[in-house]
C-alpha cells in the first residue's frame, strides 16, 4: 500500500482517465521491482526458509533462551509469509476460485497450473489443405487467415441506416420513463458498486491489474478511478490504453487441431470492464421489454429449453402421409455468434 500511495501521489497531466492510466503505469514499475527483490523464485525460497526454521527450532530446543526463541518466531513469521505468497501466486495462475479456506492448497494449485498450461498450449494446427503446421510463425498465419475469413471484409457500398429506419423495424419500444432512466448521469455509487461486484480473481487485461487490486486499494485509488470512469461517460471517449484487449484462444474440445475448435476470449482492462458493466446493468433492466418472446436464450428469466420443446412438437408429426409436404431448415449460427462486424 505504501507503493500505491507513492505512485498515486505522482503529478501527471491529462484527463482523469489518462492520469489514472499513467499512475498505474508508474505503479507497475514499482511493483515489478518489489517482486524481484522480495518475491522472486518463491518455491525455492519457501523450501530454504523451511530448512532455516527447522534448524532454529532445533537450536531453541537444545539451547532455550530469549534469543533463540526470538529467532524461531521471526523465521516462523517469514516462512508463513512466503508460503502464503507462493499459494497466492499459484492460485492466481490456476484460476481456481471456488477453493477459499482450509489448509495450504499450494500443491493443488501447482498441479492445476501445469494441467491448465498443458491443456491450453497450442503445439500444432492443421491448415485448410490438411497440412500439419508446428512452427509458431505458421500457426500464427493460420489463426490470422481463419479470423479474416470468418469476419470478412467491410463492404464499402453498404450504408449505415438511420436511427429512424432501425426504429421502424422494431415491434416494441421503450416507454419515455425507461429512456430517461437509461440516460440519467452515472453516479459514484454506481461505479463503486460495479467495481466491488466483480470477482477479484478473474483474468486480467493488458495492464496486468486484476480487480482485487482496485478493491483492496480503493481507499487510495477509488476517488481518481471513479472520477476517470465518470469522465468517460461525460465525453463519450475511451483512450486506447483503456480499450486495449488481450485475445486468448480457449479449446472447445480436448486436443484441438483446427482453429474452429477454439473459442476466442477477450481479456479487457478493469477500467473498461467497469464502464461496460455499468452500461450492461442499465440495459439489462429494459432489454426484456424490447426482445421478442420467441428469443428464449441469453435473456434473464427465459429458458432455451422452451424453444427446444416447441421444435420437437412442431416436427414430431412431419412424417405423416396425409399432410402436405413440409421441410425443416437447420442454420449454423457460428459465424453470426462469433463475428463482430
N, C-alpha and C positions, 0 to 999 in steps of 0.2 A: 504493500500500500504506500510505503514511502516513495518508491519509484514512480508509482502512478501520480502521486501528488507532485513530484518533481517534474514529470512530463507535462502535467496539466497546468502547471504554473508558468510554462514557457509562453513567451509572447510571439504570436504568429498573426499574420494578416490574412484577410479574405473574408468570405461569407461564413456564417455559422457552420455550414456543412464542411467547407474547406478547412476551417480551423480545427474541427474535430478530427478530420482525416489526417491533418498534419501532426496533431498531437499523438494520435495513435501510431503514426509512423515513427515519431521520436521515441515513444514508449517501447516500441518493438525492439529498437536498438538496445535500450537499457535492459529489457527482459532477456534478450539473447546473451548479453554479457553476464547477467545473473545466472543463466542456465549453464554457460560454460564454466563459470567459477564455482558454482555451488552444486549443480545437479548433473554434471557430466559423468558418463559411464556409471550410471546408477547401480546396475546389478552387481558390478564388481565391487563398488564401494559398500554396498549393503553386506556382502559376504565378508569383506575386510573388517568392517565395523563390528560384525558379529564375533569375529575372532578376537578383536581387541576387548570386547565386552566380556567374553569368556575368561580371558586372561585376568582382567580387572576383578571379576567375581572370585576367581581362584585366589588372587592376591588378597582380597578383602577377607576371605575365609581363613587364610593361613596367617595373615598379619592384620587383625582388626584394628582400625584406627580411624579417626575422623577424615584423614587424608585419603585413605583407600576407599572409604565409603563415599566420599565426595566424588572421587574419580569414577567409581562404579555408577553413581547416579547420573553424572554428566554423560558418560558413554551410553548408558541406557536411554537417555533422552535423545541423544544424537542418532542412535540406531533406530529408535522408533520413528523419528522424523524422516530418515532415509527410506525406511520400509513403506511409510505412508506415501512418500513422493513416488517411489517405484510403483506402488499399486495404482496410484492416481494416473501415472504415465501410461501404463498398460491398459487401464480401464478406458481411458480416452481413445486409445488406438483401436481397441477391440469393439467399441461401440455397443457394449452390453450395458443397458440402462436399467434392467429390472433387478439386478443384484445390488442391494443397497447396504445391508448391515451383516454383521457376523464376524467370523474370524478372517484373517488375511486371505484375500482371494487372488493374490498375485499369480500363483501358478495357473489358475483357471484362466485369468485374463491373458497371460502369456500364450497359453495354448490357443485361445480364441484369436489372438492376433496372428499367429502363424497359420491357422486354418483359414482366416479371412484373407490373408495375403496370398495364400496358395489358390484359393477359390477365385479371387479377382484378377490374378495375374494372367495377361494375355500372352501366350507363348507362340501361337501361330494362328493364321487366318487363311481361309480358302477364298480366292478371288472369284470373279464371275465365270471364268472359264474352267474352274476346278483345280487350279494350281495352288499348292500349299506354300504360303509365304511365312518365313520365320524371322527375317531381319526387321528391325524397328522402322526403317525408312519405308520398306514395302508395306508393312501393316498400317503405317500412318496414311499412306496413299490410298489403301483400300477403304479405310474409315472415311477419309475426306470424300472420295468418289461416291461412297454409299449415301452419305447425307446430302451431298449436292444433288444427286439423282432423286433422292427421296423428297427433298424440299422443293426442287425445281427452281426455275429462274423467274424473276418478276416479268410479267407481261406489260410492256410499256403502253400498249394500246388500251389496257383496262383502266378506266377512270373511276376513281373513288366516288361512291354515291353520296348524295347529300343526306344530312341527318333526317330531313323530312321524308325522303324516299324510304329510308330504313323504317322510320316510324309508321309509314303507311302499310308496311308488311306485317306489323305486329298485331296480333289479335287482342293482346292485353297490354294495358299501360298502367303506370303508377298513378295513384291519386296525388294531387298537389301537395298534401301533407307529407307523403313519403319522399317526394322530391326535395322538400325543404329540409327534412331530416338528413338526407344524403349530403346536402350541400352546406350544412352548418359547419363552422370552423372546428378544426381538430383541437382538442384541449390537452394540457399537460397530463391530466389524469388518464386520458386515453393512451397516451404514449407510455406512461409508466405501467399501466395495467397490461398493455400488449407486450412490453419487454419482459415483464415478470410472468407472463403466461406461457413463454417458450420453455421447452425442456432445455436445461443448461448444457446437456452433453451432446446435443445434435451436431451433425457435421458442420464444419465452419467453411467460410468462403476464402477468397484470395488474401484477405487482410490478415488471416491467421487468428482472429479473435473469436472464441466461442461465446455463446450467450451468457454462460456463467460468469465470464469476466465482467460484463456490464452489470449483471445482477449483484455481484459481490462488491464491486467498486462504485455502486450507484451513488453513494453519499459524496463521492468526489467528482464523478463524471456525469452524474444524472442531469444536472442543470444545463450543461452545454449540449449534451446529447439530445435532450428534449427540445432545446432551442433550435438545434440543427434540423431535427425532423419537422418541427413546426414551420421552419423557414422553407423547407422543401414544398410543403403544401401551399405556402404563400406565393412562391414564384413558379411553381409547376415545372421545376427543372432539377434533375439529379446529375451530379458530376460523374464522370467516367469512373473515378476511383471508388465511388459507392456502388455503381451499377455493374462493375466487373463481375464475371461469373466463371466458376470453375466447373467444367463438364466432366462427369465421371460416368464410365460405362459399367453398368451393373449386369451380370449374367442373368438371363431369364431361365436358362437350363444348366445342367451340370456339364462342364467341359464344352462350352460353346466354341464353334469353329467358323461361324459366319456372322457378319455384322447384324443380321436381322435378329439374332438371338441375344442381343444386348439391349438394355434399356438405358437411355441417357438420362442422368440425373443432374440438375443444375444446383450447385452449391453456391449460394449467394452470401454476400456480406450481411452481417446482422443489422446494420442500419437500413439496408434495402429491404430485408425481411420484415422489419418493424413497419416500414412505410407500406409495404404490400399487405401486411396483415391488418393494418388499420382499415385500408380500403376494402379488403375481403370481409372483414367483420361487419362493416356497414352494409355492404351489398348482400351479405347472407340473410339479412333480415327482410329484404324485399324481393330477392330473386325468385322464391317460390310463387310470388304473386304474378310474375310475368312469364314463367316457364309452363308450357303446356303440361296437362296431367298425364299425357302419354309418355313424357320423359320421366322414367321412374328411377334412373340411376344418377348418382352424384348429386342428389338433392336431399337435404335433411328431411327425415320423416317419410321418405318414399323408399320402396323396396323393389329392386330389379326383378326379384322372383315373380312379381305380379305379371310382368310382361312375358316372362318365360311360360307361365301357366296359360296366359292368354294365347300365345303362339301354339301351344300344344292343343288347346281347344279348337283353334282355327283349322289346323291341318290334320287332326286325327281322323276325319272322315273324308279326306280328299280322295281316297281310293274307291269310293262307292261308284258303281256303274251307272246309276240312274240320275246322276247330276251332270251339269255342264263341265266342260274341260276347264281346268284351272292350273295355276303354277305358283311356285314359291321362289323368290329370289333371295339368295344369301349374299350380302355385301360385306366385303372385307374393309373394315374401317381403320386398319392400322395406320395408313398414311394420313387420314383425316385426324387421327388422335395424336400422332407423333409430330406432325408438321406445325410450323408456326406462321407460315406465310398464307 
